[in-house]
């Protein structure tokens, strides 16, 4: 393989179809939904409302990706190759869930949720920047903004709990 061929191979390897990205995003949201749903009875009453809200948000995101993937009118767009975002590895790692134990403390739950929201925010922002105009770009832009808002809300709650002695 010549040097030019090697560069071409690396460029192709660093790209994925939007279908592959949507599948990874769907798995990301599904894993989060299942994780938070399983955590509801195990977290403190202080955070139970938050974990329920997070599970519902992840379900909504899962539904958005599932509906988008099922649309026949987007076949050409989901077959397009896009550059794999730099955040892709961190995003994919979030599919592997931590074991926070039977009685996780509030701080651990919030730290995990903050990490997921940050990874999703970066991933969706990068994807919105790299996709062609259309429904998929708009979805990634919407989700990036939503994850940014969630992260800000979690940071505020984390600060309140940690610095008020609540954790």
N, C-alpha and C positions, 0 to 999 in steps of 0.2 A: 504494500500500500504506500503510495507516494505521499509527500507532505500535504498536497492539495486535497487528496482523497481523505486523509486523516482529519483535516479541518472540516471537510464536508460531513464526515461521519459524526464528529463531535457536535456540529451544529444540528444535525438531524436528531441525534441522541438527546439534545437539550430541549427538544420540542415534543409536545404531546397534542393529541387531538382534543378539541373541546369536549368531546364525548368522554374521553378518559378523565379529563379534569372534572367534569360534572359527576362522573361515577365516584371519584375520590371525595368530592365535596359532599355528595349524598351519604357516603360512608362516614365521613367526619360528623355530619349532623346526626345521623342515626346513632352512632356510638355515643355522642354527647347526650342525646335524648334518653337512651337506655341507661346511661350512667347516672344522670340526674334523677330519673324516675326511680332507680334502685336506691338512691341516696335519701329520698324523701323520708322514709320512716327511720333513718339512722342519724340524721342531723339534729342538732339542737332545735328547740322550738323557735329560737331567735332567727334561725336561717331557713326554717322549713318553707316559708312563703317564697323566699328567693329561689330555692332549689326547684320548687314547683313552677315558678315563673320561667326559670331557665329551661326546664324540660319542655314547657309549652312553646317557648321561642324556638328551640331546636326542632321540635315537631313541625312548626310552621316553615322553617327553612328546608327541612326534609321534603315537605309537601311541595314547596316551590320548585326544588330541583327535580323531583319526580314528575311533576306536571310538565316542566320544560322539556325534559328528556323524552316525554311521550308525544310531543308535538311533531307531526309529520312535516309541517311547513318549515321546520328548522333543520332539516336533514343536511343541507349543504353547509350551514353554519357550524353544526356540531362536528362535521367531518374536517373542518379547517384545522391546520396546525398552528399552534401558538407557542411562543417561548415559554418554557417552564419557569415560573417565578422563582426568584432566589429563596423565597420563603417556603417553597414546596416541601422540603425535607422536614422542616419544623411542623408544618401543617399536617403532613402525613403521620408524623410521630404522635400527634394528638389522638389518632385513632386507637393507639395502645393506651389503655386506661390504667391509672394508678390504683393501688389498693390502699385506700385510706382507713381501712379497718372497720370494725363494727360500730364504733362510736367516734366518728371523725370530729376533730375540733373545728370550730368556726374558721380559724385562721387558715388551716390547711384547705378547707373547702373553697374559701375565697381565693387563696393563692392559685389553686388549680383552675378555678373559673376565670381568673384574670389572665392566666397563661393561655387558655383556650381562646378567649375573646381577642387577645392580642394577635395570636397566630392567625385567626380567621380574618381579622381586620387587615393585616398585612397581605394575606393571600388574596382576598377579594379585591383589595385596592389594586394590587399588581395585575390581576386578571382584568379588571375594568379598564386599566390603562392599555392593556395589550390586545384586547379583542376589538373586532370590527363593530361599528355602530349597529344597534339592533337590540332585540329583547334580552339576549344573553349579557351584553355589555351593561344594559340597564339593570338587570338583576344583580350583577356583581357590584355595580355602583351602589345600588340600594343596600345590599348586604354589608358592604364596607362601611357605609355611613351608620347603619344600624349597629354593627359590631363596635364601632367607635363610641357610640352613645352608651352601649352596654358596658364597655370597659370603663368609661368615665363614671357611670353609676356605681360600678363595683369598686372602683378606686375610692370613691367618696365613702361608701359603706365600710370598706376595709379600714380606711383612716379613722372613721368614727369608732369602730369596734376596737381596733388595736390601740388607739391613743386615748380612749376613754376607759381603758382597763376592762373592756368587755370580753377580751379573749384571754 
